[in-house]
């Protein structure tokens, strides 16, 4: 397989934090609900976050240029194509959005690069062993 697909529920103002990908190209698609707001930045020559960089993206196949920190508002049915090095964050605006992602296959663990250090989940004190492990949990639980 050369592509993958996932669905996310982007709740109102729930931010998927600013990140980019090393190899993954992805289409982010508003599959329904409210407006999906996406903010963009470009990369520097080393691929690192650059608050002064903008760049082009393709929105439903049409090239659109964005200023650093600029964004798009995707209505249901609209999409944007993001390439490696396109830094992006998104959230539901005015309500929940069913967000689709169609992308190249990748391993999210090394491929997701976040601007700010974040954990996979908020720090919690576990009271029970997990029923199902995520790929990123295997190393800590199984060694
Ligand atoms: Fe992404």
Backbone and ligand atoms as CSV (ligand in chain L), in Angstrom:
chain,resi,resn,atom,element,x,y,z
A,1,UNK,N,N,0.840,-1.200,0.000
A,1,UNK,CA,C,0.000,0.000,0.000
A,1,UNK,C,C,0.876,1.251,0.000
A,2,UNK,N,N,0.452,2.243,-0.723
A,2,UNK,CA,C,1.211,3.494,-0.747
A,2,UNK,C,C,0.418,4.640,-0.122
A,3,UNK,N,N,-0.810,4.375,0.323
A,3,UNK,CA,C,-1.570,5.446,0.967
A,3,UNK,C,C,-2.285,4.910,2.208
A,4,UNK,N,N,-2.679,5.855,3.047
A,4,UNK,CA,C,-3.391,5.513,4.279
A,4,UNK,C,C,-4.511,6.523,4.466
A,5,UNK,N,N,-5.457,6.178,5.322
A,5,UNK,CA,C,-6.557,7.097,5.581
A,5,UNK,C,C,-6.922,7.019,7.048
A,6,UNK,N,N,-7.233,8.155,7.617
A,6,UNK,CA,C,-7.707,8.175,8.995
A,6,UNK,C,C,-8.768,9.247,9.148
A,7,UNK,N,N,-9.538,9.112,10.195
A,7,UNK,CA,C,-10.544,10.110,10.548
A,7,UNK,C,C,-10.222,10.645,11.932
A,8,UNK,N,N,-10.401,11.919,12.095
A,8,UNK,CA,C,-10.227,12.549,13.392
A,8,UNK,C,C,-11.485,13.363,13.689
A,9,UNK,N,N,-11.811,13.476,14.933
A,9,UNK,CA,C,-12.847,14.426,15.330
A,9,UNK,C,C,-12.130,15.623,15.917
A,10,UNK,N,N,-12.229,16.743,15.215
A,10,UNK,CA,C,-11.618,17.986,15.685
A,10,UNK,C,C,-12.708,18.764,16.406
A,11,UNK,N,N,-12.622,18.753,17.712
A,11,UNK,CA,C,-13.651,19.462,18.481
A,11,UNK,C,C,-13.442,20.977,18.377
A,12,UNK,N,N,-14.474,21.686,18.726
A,12,UNK,CA,C,-14.407,23.144,18.666
A,12,UNK,C,C,-13.198,23.648,19.465
A,13,UNK,N,N,-12.323,24.371,18.801
A,13,UNK,CA,C,-11.123,24.980,19.403
A,13,UNK,C,C,-10.125,23.955,19.954
A,14,UNK,N,N,-10.306,22.684,19.660
A,14,UNK,CA,C,-9.332,21.663,20.070
A,14,UNK,C,C,-8.203,21.657,19.043
A,15,UNK,N,N,-7.047,22.131,19.457
A,15,UNK,CA,C,-5.951,22.339,18.515
A,15,UNK,C,C,-5.148,21.068,18.314
A,16,UNK,N,N,-4.996,20.670,17.062
A,16,UNK,CA,C,-3.972,19.689,16.695
A,16,UNK,C,C,-2.708,20.519,16.536
A,17,UNK,N,N,-1.723,20.324,17.430
A,17,UNK,CA,C,-0.622,21.283,17.548
A,17,UNK,C,C,0.246,21.399,16.301
A,18,UNK,N,N,0.930,22.541,16.207
A,18,UNK,CA,C,1.774,22.870,15.049
A,18,UNK,C,C,2.828,21.779,14.838
A,19,UNK,N,N,2.822,21.211,13.641
A,19,UNK,CA,C,3.743,20.123,13.323
A,19,UNK,C,C,3.982,20.055,11.829
A,20,UNK,N,N,4.964,19.269,11.465
A,20,UNK,CA,C,5.206,18.947,10.067
A,20,UNK,C,C,5.580,17.474,9.981
A,21,UNK,N,N,5.836,17.018,8.780
A,21,UNK,CA,C,6.181,15.616,8.587
A,21,UNK,C,C,7.455,15.508,7.777
A,22,UNK,N,N,8.200,14.459,8.042
A,22,UNK,CA,C,9.463,14.231,7.350
A,22,UNK,C,C,9.212,13.669,5.952
A,23,UNK,N,N,8.351,12.663,5.866
A,23,UNK,CA,C,8.094,12.048,4.552
A,23,UNK,C,C,6.626,12.081,4.150
A,24,UNK,N,N,5.738,12.258,5.101
A,24,UNK,CA,C,4.314,12.131,4.793
A,24,UNK,C,C,3.764,13.354,4.066
A,25,UNK,N,N,3.120,13.124,2.946
A,25,UNK,CA,C,2.272,14.126,2.296
A,25,UNK,C,C,0.842,13.763,2.652
A,26,UNK,N,N,0.001,14.761,2.884
A,26,UNK,CA,C,-1.355,14.456,3.329
A,26,UNK,C,C,-2.367,15.444,2.779
A,27,UNK,N,N,-3.531,14.908,2.483
A,27,UNK,CA,C,-4.688,15.739,2.204
A,27,UNK,C,C,-5.509,15.792,3.481
A,28,UNK,N,N,-5.788,16.990,3.945
A,28,UNK,CA,C,-6.678,17.193,5.088
A,28,UNK,C,C,-8.017,17.624,4.513
A,29,UNK,N,N,-9.049,16.893,4.877
A,29,UNK,CA,C,-10.357,17.064,4.244
A,29,UNK,C,C,-11.421,17.316,5.313
A,30,UNK,N,N,-12.193,18.354,5.127
A,30,UNK,CA,C,-13.346,18.558,5.997
A,30,UNK,C,C,-14.450,17.647,5.488
A,31,UNK,N,N,-14.705,16.573,6.219
A,31,UNK,CA,C,-15.720,15.583,5.815
A,31,UNK,C,C,-17.118,15.965,6.294
A,32,UNK,N,N,-17.214,16.964,7.174
A,32,UNK,CA,C,-18.543,17.377,7.609
A,32,UNK,C,C,-18.496,18.051,8.966
A,33,UNK,N,N,-19.524,18.801,9.273
A,33,UNK,CA,C,-19.614,19.504,10.548
A,33,UNK,C,C,-19.379,20.981,10.357
A,34,UNK,N,N,-18.604,21.546,11.272
A,34,UNK,CA,C,-18.333,22.990,11.256
A,34,UNK,C,C,-17.179,23.295,10.306
A,35,UNK,N,N,-16.591,24.458,10.457
A,35,UNK,CA,C,-15.456,24.888,9.631
A,35,UNK,C,C,-14.161,24.374,10.249
A,36,UNK,N,N,-13.256,23.864,9.415
A,36,UNK,CA,C,-11.937,23.452,9.881
A,36,UNK,C,C,-10.970,24.578,9.567
A,37,UNK,N,N,-10.374,25.134,10.609
A,37,UNK,CA,C,-9.415,26.217,10.419
A,37,UNK,C,C,-8.008,25.645,10.506
A,38,UNK,N,N,-7.157,26.008,9.543
A,38,UNK,CA,C,-5.782,25.505,9.482
A,38,UNK,C,C,-4.838,26.693,9.395
A,39,UNK,N,N,-3.791,26.650,10.202
A,39,UNK,CA,C,-2.761,27.691,10.192
A,39,UNK,C,C,-1.474,27.084,9.643
A,40,UNK,N,N,-0.729,27.865,8.843
A,40,UNK,CA,C,0.475,27.365,8.172
A,40,UNK,C,C,1.695,28.230,8.459
A,41,UNK,N,N,2.842,27.566,8.422
A,41,UNK,CA,C,4.151,28.214,8.345
A,41,UNK,C,C,5.011,27.370,7.413
A,42,UNK,N,N,6.068,27.979,6.894
A,42,UNK,CA,C,7.028,27.243,6.093
A,42,UNK,C,C,8.213,26.794,6.934
A,43,UNK,N,N,9.158,26.155,6.269
A,43,UNK,CA,C,10.375,25.659,6.916
A,43,UNK,C,C,11.569,26.504,6.499
A,44,UNK,N,N,12.612,26.451,7.337
A,44,UNK,CA,C,13.877,27.050,6.919
A,44,UNK,C,C,14.639,26.039,6.046
A,45,UNK,N,N,15.849,26.362,5.652
A,45,UNK,CA,C,16.580,25.487,4.727
A,45,UNK,C,C,16.902,24.124,5.340
A,46,UNK,N,N,16.867,24.042,6.674
A,46,UNK,CA,C,17.118,22.760,7.339
A,46,UNK,C,C,15.820,22.008,7.661
A,47,UNK,N,N,14.698,22.563,7.227
A,47,UNK,CA,C,13.423,21.911,7.485
A,47,UNK,C,C,12.834,22.230,8.840
A,48,UNK,N,N,13.446,23.157,9.568
A,48,UNK,CA,C,12.941,23.515,10.894
A,48,UNK,C,C,11.877,24.617,10.778
A,49,UNK,N,N,11.072,24.728,11.822
A,49,UNK,CA,C,10.011,25.732,11.864
A,49,UNK,C,C,10.604,27.117,11.651
A,50,UNK,N,N,9.983,27.891,10.766
A,50,UNK,CA,C,10.450,29.243,10.479
A,50,UNK,C,C,9.256,30.188,10.550
A,51,UNK,N,N,9.225,31.004,11.623
A,51,UNK,CA,C,8.075,31.899,11.807
A,51,UNK,C,C,8.024,33.008,10.767
A,52,UNK,N,N,9.064,33.111,9.923
A,52,UNK,CA,C,9.072,34.136,8.879
A,52,UNK,C,C,8.749,33.549,7.500
A,53,UNK,N,N,8.513,32.247,7.454
A,53,UNK,CA,C,8.309,31.590,6.149
A,53,UNK,C,C,6.839,31.289,5.893
A,54,UNK,N,N,6.431,31.593,4.690
A,54,UNK,CA,C,5.127,31.188,4.193
A,54,UNK,C,C,5.335,30.174,3.083
A,55,UNK,N,N,4.434,30.138,2.152
A,55,UNK,CA,C,4.625,29.213,1.031
A,55,UNK,C,C,3.319,28.875,0.357
A,56,UNK,N,N,3.381,28.035,-0.655
A,56,UNK,CA,C,2.153,27.632,-1.343
A,56,UNK,C,C,1.579,26.321,-0.793
A,57,UNK,N,N,0.288,26.198,-0.867
A,57,UNK,CA,C,-0.389,24.918,-0.661
A,57,UNK,C,C,-1.423,24.782,-1.773
A,58,UNK,N,N,-1.896,23.569,-1.964
A,58,UNK,CA,C,-2.948,23.332,-2.948
A,58,UNK,C,C,-4.240,23.066,-2.203
A,59,UNK,N,N,-5.226,23.891,-2.497
A,59,UNK,CA,C,-6.531,23.778,-1.860
A,59,UNK,C,C,-7.511,23.304,-2.916
A,60,UNK,N,N,-7.985,22.071,-2.770
A,60,UNK,CA,C,-8.837,21.463,-3.795
A,60,UNK,C,C,-8.194,21.583,-5.174
A,61,UNK,N,N,-6.874,21.400,-5.208
A,61,UNK,CA,C,-6.130,21.407,-6.459
A,61,UNK,C,C,-5.698,22.778,-6.949
A,62,UNK,N,N,-6.126,23.840,-6.280
A,62,UNK,CA,C,-5.770,25.190,-6.708
A,62,UNK,C,C,-4.651,25.723,-5.821
A,63,UNK,N,N,-3.603,26.242,-6.453
A,63,UNK,CA,C,-2.450,26.747,-5.707
A,63,UNK,C,C,-2.818,28.037,-4.992
A,64,UNK,N,N,-2.543,28.069,-3.693
A,64,UNK,CA,C,-2.788,29.278,-2.902
A,64,UNK,C,C,-1.553,29.551,-2.069
A,65,UNK,N,N,-1.141,30.799,-2.032
A,65,UNK,CA,C,0.029,31.170,-1.244
A,65,UNK,C,C,-0.421,31.689,0.115
A,66,UNK,N,N,0.336,31.330,1.141
A,66,UNK,CA,C,-0.002,31.811,2.468
A,66,UNK,C,C,1.163,32.566,3.075
A,67,UNK,N,N,0.844,33.589,3.832
A,67,UNK,CA,C,1.846,34.343,4.587
A,67,UNK,C,C,2.185,33.536,5.839
A,68,UNK,N,N,3.336,33.796,6.459
A,68,UNK,CA,C,3.659,33.090,7.703
A,68,UNK,C,C,2.532,33.242,8.723
A,69,UNK,N,N,2.028,32.132,9.221
A,69,UNK,CA,C,0.938,32.166,10.194
A,69,UNK,C,C,-0.424,32.335,9.570
A,70,UNK,N,N,-0.455,32.412,8.259
A,70,UNK,CA,C,-1.728,32.539,7.560
A,70,UNK,C,C,-2.480,31.226,7.574
A,71,UNK,N,N,-3.698,31.276,7.121
A,71,UNK,CA,C,-4.468,30.047,7.203
A,71,UNK,C,C,-5.564,29.946,6.182
A,72,UNK,N,N,-6.250,28.852,6.294
A,72,UNK,CA,C,-7.396,28.557,5.453
A,72,UNK,C,C,-8.553,28.161,6.350
A,73,UNK,N,N,-9.734,28.406,5.854
A,73,UNK,CA,C,-10.936,27.930,6.523
A,73,UNK,C,C,-11.632,26.988,5.559
A,74,UNK,N,N,-11.651,25.707,5.923
A,74,UNK,CA,C,-12.225,24.704,5.034
A,74,UNK,C,C,-13.663,24.402,5.452
A,75,UNK,N,N,-14.578,24.614,4.523
A,75,UNK,CA,C,-15.971,24.244,4.726
A,75,UNK,C,C,-16.115,22.746,4.440
A,76,UNK,N,N,-17.198,22.143,4.879
A,76,UNK,CA,C,-17.400,20.722,4.570
A,76,UNK,C,C,-17.241,20.459,3.071
A,77,UNK,N,N,-16.449,19.423,2.762
A,77,UNK,CA,C,-16.188,19.052,1.377
A,77,UNK,C,C,-14.900,19.622,0.826
A,78,UNK,N,N,-14.314,20.623,1.497
A,78,UNK,CA,C,-13.079,21.231,1.001
A,78,UNK,C,C,-11.860,20.539,1.605
A,79,UNK,N,N,-10.729,20.655,0.894
A,79,UNK,CA,C,-9.512,19.986,1.349
A,79,UNK,C,C,-8.280,20.816,1.017
A,80,UNK,N,N,-7.176,20.436,1.660
A,80,UNK,CA,C,-5.890,21.058,1.371
A,80,UNK,C,C,-4.837,19.951,1.328
A,81,UNK,N,N,-3.880,20.095,0.430
A,81,UNK,CA,C,-2.779,19.139,0.315
A,81,UNK,C,C,-1.544,19.733,0.985
A,82,UNK,N,N,-0.980,18.983,1.920
A,82,UNK,CA,C,0.199,19.432,2.658
A,82,UNK,C,C,1.374,18.528,2.335
A,83,UNK,N,N,2.505,19.139,2.075
A,83,UNK,CA,C,3.712,18.397,1.721
A,83,UNK,C,C,4.680,18.420,2.904
A,84,UNK,N,N,5.639,17.476,2.935
A,84,UNK,CA,C,6.650,17.521,4.002
A,84,UNK,C,C,7.289,18.904,4.057
A,85,UNK,N,N,7.428,19.429,5.259
A,85,UNK,CA,C,7.983,20.769,5.432
A,85,UNK,C,C,6.930,21.845,5.586
A,86,UNK,N,N,5.674,21.539,5.260
A,86,UNK,CA,C,4.575,22.482,5.508
A,86,UNK,C,C,4.152,22.329,6.971
A,87,UNK,N,N,4.425,23.332,7.770
A,87,UNK,CA,C,4.039,23.291,9.184
A,87,UNK,C,C,2.568,23.660,9.295
A,88,UNK,N,N,1.812,22.917,10.093
A,88,UNK,CA,C,0.378,23.146,10.157
A,88,UNK,C,C,-0.186,22.789,11.527
A,89,UNK,N,N,-1.236,23.525,11.893
A,89,UNK,CA,C,-2.049,23.241,13.079
A,89,UNK,C,C,-3.490,23.451,12.645
A,90,UNK,N,N,-4.414,22.729,13.255
A,90,UNK,CA,C,-5.818,22.907,12.844
A,90,UNK,C,C,-6.745,22.629,14.011
A,91,UNK,N,N,-7.970,23.129,13.870
A,91,UNK,CA,C,-8.984,23.007,14.917
A,91,UNK,C,C,-10.362,23.254,14.318
A,92,UNK,N,N,-11.370,22.795,15.027
A,92,UNK,CA,C,-12.741,23.069,14.626
A,92,UNK,C,C,-13.108,24.481,15.029
A,93,UNK,N,N,-13.733,25.203,14.112
A,93,UNK,CA,C,-14.159,26.573,14.396
A,93,UNK,C,C,-15.677,26.616,14.376
A,94,UNK,N,N,-16.260,26.903,15.516
A,94,UNK,CA,C,-17.713,27.012,15.606
A,94,UNK,C,C,-18.398,25.698,15.891
A,95,UNK,N,N,-17.648,24.623,16.034
A,95,UNK,CA,C,-18.246,23.329,16.328
A,95,UNK,C,C,-17.292,22.204,15.992
A,96,UNK,N,N,-17.809,20.987,16.025
A,96,UNK,CA,C,-16.995,19.811,15.735
A,96,UNK,C,C,-16.886,19.588,14.231
A,97,UNK,N,N,-15.742,19.070,13.825
A,97,UNK,CA,C,-15.505,18.754,12.420
A,97,UNK,C,C,-15.058,17.299,12.318
A,98,UNK,N,N,-15.620,16.573,11.386
A,98,UNK,CA,C,-15.111,15.246,11.057
A,98,UNK,C,C,-14.011,15.469,10.021
A,99,UNK,N,N,-12.773,15.311,10.471
A,99,UNK,CA,C,-11.609,15.624,9.645
A,99,UNK,C,C,-11.053,14.347,9.046
A,100,UNK,N,N,-10.972,14.300,7.744
A,100,UNK,CA,C,-10.374,13.160,7.057
A,100,UNK,C,C,-8.940,13.462,6.692
A,101,UNK,N,N,-8.145,12.415,6.688
A,101,UNK,CA,C,-6.769,12.554,6.239
A,101,UNK,C,C,-6.461,11.389,5.308
A,102,UNK,N,N,-6.027,11.703,4.108
A,102,UNK,CA,C,-5.531,10.699,3.167
A,102,UNK,C,C,-4.070,11.049,2.936
A,103,UNK,N,N,-3.179,10.085,3.167
A,103,UNK,CA,C,-1.756,10.412,3.161
A,103,UNK,C,C,-0.933,9.263,2.598
A,104,UNK,N,N,0.339,9.567,2.394
A,104,UNK,CA,C,1.280,8.497,2.121
A,104,UNK,C,C,1.464,7.703,3.407
A,105,UNK,N,N,1.800,6.429,3.246
A,105,UNK,CA,C,2.034,5.580,4.410
A,105,UNK,C,C,3.292,6.062,5.121
A,106,UNK,N,N,3.241,6.088,6.437
A,106,UNK,CA,C,4.407,6.489,7.221
A,106,UNK,C,C,4.279,5.926,8.612
A,107,UNK,N,N,5.335,6.020,9.354
A,107,UNK,CA,C,5.333,5.675,10.773
A,107,UNK,C,C,5.253,6.993,11.523
A,108,UNK,N,N,4.110,7.280,12.138
A,108,UNK,CA,C,3.908,8.569,12.798
A,108,UNK,C,C,4.957,8.854,13.866
A,109,UNK,N,N,5.456,7.811,14.516
A,109,UNK,CA,C,6.355,8.043,15.654
A,109,UNK,C,C,7.585,8.858,15.245
A,110,UNK,N,N,8.357,8.442,14.232
A,110,UNK,CA,C,9.504,9.288,13.852
A,110,UNK,C,C,9.147,10.373,12.842
A,111,UNK,N,N,7.983,10.269,12.194
A,111,UNK,CA,C,7.677,11.199,11.102
A,111,UNK,C,C,7.024,12.489,11.574
A,112,UNK,N,N,6.266,12.437,12.678
A,112,UNK,CA,C,5.636,13.658,13.194
A,112,UNK,C,C,6.670,14.502,13.919
A,113,UNK,N,N,6.835,15.729,13.496
A,113,UNK,CA,C,7.772,16.654,14.125
A,113,UNK,C,C,6.977,17.840,14.640
A,114,UNK,N,N,6.926,17.980,15.961
A,114,UNK,CA,C,6.140,19.056,16.559
A,114,UNK,C,C,7.021,20.261,16.858
A,115,UNK,N,N,6.456,21.450,16.669
A,115,UNK,CA,C,7.203,22.679,16.954
A,115,UNK,C,C,7.552,22.754,18.442
A,116,UNK,N,N,6.582,22.479,19.295
A,116,UNK,CA,C,6.796,22.548,20.738
A,116,UNK,C,C,6.811,21.128,21.296
A,117,UNK,N,N,7.653,20.879,22.283
A,117,UNK,CA,C,7.673,19.530,22.847
A,117,UNK,C,C,6.323,19.195,23.477
A,118,UNK,N,N,5.803,18.050,23.094
A,118,UNK,CA,C,4.536,17.611,23.675
A,118,UNK,C,C,4.614,16.124,23.948
A,119,UNK,N,N,3.855,15.683,24.877
A,119,UNK,CA,C,3.750,14.258,25.138
A,119,UNK,C,C,2.638,13.687,24.290
A,120,UNK,N,N,2.616,12.383,24.178
A,120,UNK,CA,C,1.547,11.735,23.408
A,120,UNK,C,C,0.207,11.964,24.104
A,121,UNK,N,N,0.222,11.878,25.414
A,121,UNK,CA,C,-0.981,12.124,26.189
A,121,UNK,C,C,-0.599,12.992,27.383
A,122,UNK,N,N,-1.583,13.610,27.998
A,122,UNK,CA,C,-1.305,14.371,29.206
A,122,UNK,C,C,-0.810,13.405,30.279
A,123,UNK,N,N,-0.053,13.954,31.212
A,123,UNK,CA,C,0.486,13.119,32.280
A,123,UNK,C,C,-0.644,12.677,33.199
A,124,UNK,N,N,-0.777,11.378,33.357
A,124,UNK,CA,C,-1.777,10.834,34.272
A,124,UNK,C,C,-1.138,9.703,35.058
A,125,UNK,N,N,-1.678,9.472,36.218
A,125,UNK,CA,C,-1.208,8.348,37.009
A,125,UNK,C,C,-2.083,7.156,36.670
A,126,UNK,N,N,-1.480,6.155,36.026
A,126,UNK,CA,C,-2.241,4.995,35.569
A,126,UNK,C,C,-2.712,4.161,36.761
A,127,UNK,N,N,-3.972,3.806,36.756
A,127,UNK,CA,C,-4.519,2.934,37.786
A,127,UNK,C,C,-4.642,1.498,37.315
A,128,UNK,N,N,-4.603,1.319,35.980
A,128,UNK,CA,C,-4.753,-0.017,35.414
A,128,UNK,C,C,-3.856,-0.153,34.201
A,129,UNK,N,N,-3.494,-1.374,33.884
A,129,UNK,CA,C,-2.735,-1.641,32.659
A,129,UNK,C,C,-3.645,-1.385,31.460
A,130,UNK,N,N,-3.082,-0.918,30.351
A,130,UNK,CA,C,-3.917,-0.648,29.172
A,130,UNK,C,C,-4.506,-1.931,28.585
A,131,UNK,N,N,-5.700,-1.798,28.035
A,131,UNK,CA,C,-6.342,-2.925,27.365
A,131,UNK,C,C,-5.739,-3.117,25.988
A,132,UNK,N,N,-5.493,-2.030,25.281
A,132,UNK,CA,C,-4.914,-2.071,23.931
A,132,UNK,C,C,-3.752,-1.083,23.885
A,133,UNK,N,N,-2.654,-1.504,23.289
A,133,UNK,CA,C,-1.489,-0.632,23.166
A,133,UNK,C,C,-1.492,0.072,21.821
A,134,UNK,N,N,-1.083,1.334,21.819
A,134,UNK,CA,C,-0.791,2.039,20.576
A,134,UNK,C,C,0.633,1.682,20.177
A,135,UNK,N,N,0.958,1.870,18.903
A,135,UNK,CA,C,2.303,1.557,18.435
A,135,UNK,C,C,3.340,2.295,19.286
A,136,UNK,N,N,3.058,3.553,19.586
A,136,UNK,CA,C,4.021,4.354,20.340
A,136,UNK,C,C,4.131,3.906,21.798
A,137,UNK,N,N,3.194,3.077,22.283
A,137,UNK,CA,C,3.237,2.586,23.663
A,137,UNK,C,C,4.067,1.312,23.792
A,138,UNK,N,N,4.285,0.601,22.687
A,138,UNK,CA,C,4.894,-0.733,22.748
A,138,UNK,C,C,6.266,-0.714,23.394
A,139,UNK,N,N,7.064,0.286,23.061
A,139,UNK,CA,C,8.428,0.319,23.586
A,139,UNK,C,C,8.423,0.392,25.118
A,140,UNK,N,N,7.548,1.239,25.675
A,140,UNK,CA,C,7.570,1.405,27.123
A,140,UNK,C,C,6.901,0.228,27.841
A,141,UNK,N,N,5.923,-0.432,27.190
A,141,UNK,CA,C,5.214,-1.519,27.871
A,141,UNK,C,C,5.827,-2.883,27.602
A,142,UNK,N,N,6.397,-3.073,26.416
A,142,UNK,CA,C,6.901,-4.390,26.052
A,142,UNK,C,C,8.424,-4.455,25.979
A,143,UNK,N,N,9.060,-3.292,26.075
A,143,UNK,CA,C,10.527,-3.272,26.034
A,143,UNK,C,C,11.100,-3.342,24.636
L,1,LIG,FE,FE,-0.069,16.608,9.786
